[in-house]
Amino acid sequence: MKHKLLSYFQHTMEQTSPPSPAQLELYYWFTLSAQNEWFGIHKKEVDDSQLDLLKNLFDYFLPEENNQQEELVWSQFLYLQGEMPPQEDQGTIRMIQFHIKGKDLEKGLMSDAFADFICSDSLLIWKNHHEGVIVERNQHYIQEEAFVSFAQAIQTDFFATITFFIGKEVQLSPALPTIFIQEKNIFSKGLSIIPSQSVLSLEKILPALFIHRLASDELELFNHCFSIFKEDKEVLLTIQTFIENNGHSTNTAKQLYIHRNTLQYRLDKFTEKTGFHLKDFSSFFTTYLACLLFNPSNQP
């Protein structure tokens, strides 16, 4: 479809790298992030209705839009390999990428909601109407639980679904755009394989990515060893919650609204049926992979 559309316009450009500032002045740019493809259409050839159609079909790339001067410097640095922002008063940083699903998004209102949520020295940088990044600076980091609550508020107020990717704490350096792209690629995979999660991270995505890449014959052993997860979804939920609470019984029971004796009964039932003891790290990790495989909420 892309090639048919491009053949309609006389002056187009295709490349595998982001557009330069000079190219942004002359062309409307769109990206197919999954294929790492960029294409531009000369502004003189596109009327408003055609531009609206292209925005609906592809990811519209215009990092300057709605960005103030400081945000613009960061946008050019992260997306276009521009000059590095000044290092003073930056401290360590963390990049929080986000992706929004929804129609007729009021970007201005969305930006206002973000402004009330993020820290005062954080920067909100839009890539297009559906994605961008929050640059948290000086170790002023928002906790994961707050991102979950904010995602729920966005869904209620804007009828849109937002997913965050919490990057790692890093120092400002020339290598940062490369780290940003690496985290963006992992985020893209996470959106595909665990779409139910509103907050993602490297730690959440890599195990799920691993289990989804196993061959069918390799998965047969999981199906055999953890057949209890197919038969008893209550046990599946209990075991996954127990592991995600780092084996802390009190927190697990509280989260599931059950008595600790009930929790212990289910843990014993799991061990009896599978032979896996969750006090052993290898069993702990293998069982968690099985939870990701069998839990319907983790399926694409």
C-alpha positions in Angstrom: 0.0 0.0 0.0 2.8 2.4 0.9 4.4 2.0 -2.6 1.1 2.6 -4.4 0.6 5.8 -2.4 4.1 7.0 -3.0 3.7 6.5 -6.8 0.8 8.9 -6.7 3.2 11.8 -5.6 6.0 12.9 -7.9 8.5 14.0 -5.3 9.0 11.5 -2.5 12.0 10.3 -0.5 12.6 6.9 1.2 15.4 6.1 3.7 16.2 4.0 6.7 17.3 6.8 8.9 15.3 9.8 10.5 15.1 12.9 8.4 17.5 15.8 8.8 16.2 19.2 9.9 16.6 20.5 6.3 14.4 17.6 5.1 11.8 18.3 7.7 11.4 21.8 6.3 10.6 20.6 2.8 8.8 17.3 3.3 6.1 15.7 5.4 7.7 12.7 7.0 6.2 9.4 8.0 7.7 6.3 9.6 7.0 2.6 9.7 8.8 2.0 13.0 8.5 -1.8 12.9 10.5 -1.9 9.6 12.7 1.1 10.5 11.5 2.8 7.3 11.1 6.5 6.7 9.5 8.3 3.8 8.8 11.9 2.9 6.4 13.6 0.6 7.1 17.1 -0.6 4.8 19.6 1.1 3.9 21.4 -2.1 2.3 18.2 -3.4 0.0 17.4 -0.4 -3.2 19.2 0.3 -4.9 19.1 3.8 -7.2 16.2 3.1 -4.4 14.1 1.7 -2.3 14.9 4.7 -5.1 13.9 7.1 -5.4 10.6 5.2 -1.6 9.9 5.4 -1.6 10.7 9.2 -4.3 8.1 9.7 -2.5 5.5 7.6 1.1 6.0 8.9 3.0 7.4 11.9 3.4 11.1 11.2 6.8 12.4 12.2 7.1 16.0 13.3 9.2 16.3 16.5 9.0 20.1 16.6 5.2 20.2 17.0 4.2 21.6 20.4 7.7 21.4 21.7 9.3 24.4 23.4 13.0 25.3 22.7 14.4 22.9 25.4 12.2 20.1 24.3 13.1 20.8 20.7 16.8 20.4 21.5 16.1 17.0 23.1 13.8 16.0 20.3 16.5 16.7 17.7 19.1 14.8 19.9 17.0 11.7 20.4 15.2 11.3 17.1 17.5 13.0 14.7 21.0 12.5 16.2 21.3 16.3 16.7 23.6 18.0 19.1 23.7 16.8 22.7 21.9 19.1 25.2 24.1 20.9 27.8 25.2 18.6 30.6 24.8 21.1 33.4 21.8 20.6 35.7 20.8 17.4 33.9 22.1 14.8 36.4 21.2 11.2 35.7 18.1 10.8 33.5 15.5 8.2 32.6 13.5 8.0 29.4 9.9 7.0 29.7 8.5 6.3 26.3 4.7 6.1 25.7 2.3 5.0 23.1 -1.4 6.0 22.9 -4.2 4.2 21.2 -7.3 6.2 20.5 -9.2 8.3 18.0 -9.7 12.0 17.8 -7.1 12.7 20.5 -7.0 16.3 21.8 -3.3 16.6 22.0 -3.4 19.9 23.8 -5.6 18.5 26.5 -3.4 15.4 26.7 -0.4 17.6 27.1 -2.1 19.5 30.0 -2.8 16.1 31.7 0.9 15.2 31.3 2.0 18.5 32.7 0.0 17.9 35.9 1.5 14.4 36.2 5.2 14.7 35.5 7.9 16.3 37.7 8.6 20.0 37.1 12.0 19.5 35.7 10.9 16.6 33.4 10.5 17.2 29.7 7.5 16.0 27.5 8.5 15.4 23.9 6.0 14.5 21.3 7.0 12.5 18.3 3.5 12.5 16.8 0.0 12.5 18.0 0.3 9.0 19.4 3.8 8.6 20.8 6.6 10.4 22.5 8.9 10.4 25.5 9.2 11.9 29.0 12.8 12.7 29.9 13.0 12.5 33.7 16.1 14.4 35.1 18.0 14.8 38.3 16.8 11.5 39.7 13.3 12.9 40.0 11.6 9.6 39.0 7.9 8.7 39.1 7.1 5.3 40.7 5.6 2.6 38.5 2.4 2.6 40.5 1.8 6.2 39.6 2.2 5.4 35.9 -0.5 2.7 36.3 -2.9 5.1 37.9 -2.2 7.8 35.3 -2.9 5.3 32.5 -6.2 4.5 34.1 -7.1 8.2 34.3 -6.2 8.7 30.6 -8.5 5.8 29.7 -11.3 7.3 31.8 -10.9 10.9 30.7 -9.9 10.5 27.1 -11.2 7.1 26.2 -7.7 6.2 25.1 -5.2 3.5 26.0 -1.7 4.6 27.0 1.2 2.3 27.5 4.5 3.4 29.1 8.0 1.9 28.8 10.2 2.7 31.8 13.8 3.0 30.7 17.0 2.5 32.7 18.7 5.3 34.6 21.6 6.6 32.5 24.0 9.4 32.2 23.7 12.1 29.5 26.2 11.2 26.8 26.6 11.0 23.0 25.5 7.3 23.2 22.1 8.2 24.6 20.2 8.2 21.2 21.5 4.7 20.6 20.2 3.6 24.0 16.9 5.3 23.2 16.5 3.4 19.9 17.3 0.1 21.6 14.7 0.8 24.3 12.2 1.8 21.6 12.7 -1.5 19.8 12.2 -3.5 23.0 9.1 -1.4 23.7 7.7 -2.1 20.3 8.1 -5.8 20.9 6.4 -5.5 24.3 3.4 -3.7 22.9 3.0 -6.7 20.6 3.5 -9.7 22.9 2.0 -8.3 26.2 -0.6 -5.8 25.1 -2.6 -5.9 28.4 0.1 -4.2 30.4 0.0 -0.5 30.9 3.6 -0.2 32.2 6.4 -2.1 30.5 10.1 -2.4 31.2 13.1 -4.4 30.1 12.6 -6.9 32.9 8.9 -7.5 32.0 9.5 -7.8 28.2 12.5 -10.0 28.0 11.0 -13.1 29.7 7.8 -12.8 27.7 9.9 -12.3 24.5 11.9 -15.5 25.3 8.8 -17.7 25.9 7.1 -16.5 22.8 10.2 -17.4 20.7 10.3 -21.0 21.8 9.5 -23.5 19.0 6.4 -25.6 19.2 8.2 -28.8 20.1 10.0 -26.9 22.9 6.7 -25.6 24.3 5.3 -29.2 24.5 7.5 -29.8 27.6 6.0 -26.7 29.2 2.5 -27.9 28.4 3.2 -31.2 30.0 5.0 -30.0 33.1 2.6 -27.2 33.8 -0.7 -28.7 32.8 -2.2 -27.6 36.1 -2.2 -24.1 34.7 -4.6 -25.2 32.0 -6.8 -27.0 34.5 -6.8 -24.5 37.4 -6.7 -20.8 36.5 -6.9 -20.0 40.2 -3.6 -21.7 40.8 -2.1 -20.0 37.8 -3.1 -16.5 39.1 -1.8 -17.4 42.6 1.6 -18.6 41.4 2.1 -15.7 39.1 1.2 -13.2 41.8 3.4 -15.0 44.3 6.4 -14.8 42.0 5.7 -11.2 41.1 5.7 -10.4 44.8 9.2 -12.0 45.0 7.9 -15.0 47.0 6.4 -12.7 49.8 3.5 -14.7 51.2 1.9 -11.8 53.1 1.9 -9.4 50.2 0.6 -12.2 47.9 -2.3 -13.1 50.1 -3.2 -9.5 50.6 -3.2 -8.8 46.9 -5.4 -11.8 46.2 -7.7 -11.2 49.2 -7.1 -14.7 50.5 -5.9 -16.1 53.9 -2.3 -17.2 54.1 -3.4 -20.7 54.8 -5.3 -20.7 51.5 -2.2 -19.4 49.7 -0.1 -22.1 51.3 -2.6 -24.8 50.2 -2.4 -23.6 46.6 1.4 -23.4 46.7 1.6 -27.0 48.0 -0.9 -28.1 45.4 1.3 -26.6 42.6 4.4 -28.3 44.0 2.7 -31.7 44.3 1.3 -31.5 40.7 4.5 -30.3 39.0 7.5 -31.2 41.2 8.7 -27.6 41.0 9.8 -26.0 44.3 9.5 -22.3 44.3 12.3 -21.8 46.8 14.8 -22.8 44.1 15.7 -19.9 41.8 15.8 -22.0 38.6 12.4 -23.4 39.3 11.2 -19.9 40.2 12.2 -18.5 36.9 11.0 -21.4 34.8 7.7 -21.3 36.5 7.3 -17.6 35.8 7.9 -18.3 32.1 5.2 -20.8 32.2 2.8 -18.3 33.8 3.5 -15.9 31.0 2.7 -18.6 28.5 -0.5 -19.8 30.1 -2.0 -16.5 31.4 -4.6 -15.2 28.8 -3.9 -11.6 29.8 -0.3 -12.0 28.5 -1.4 -13.1 25.1 -1.3 -10.9 22.0 
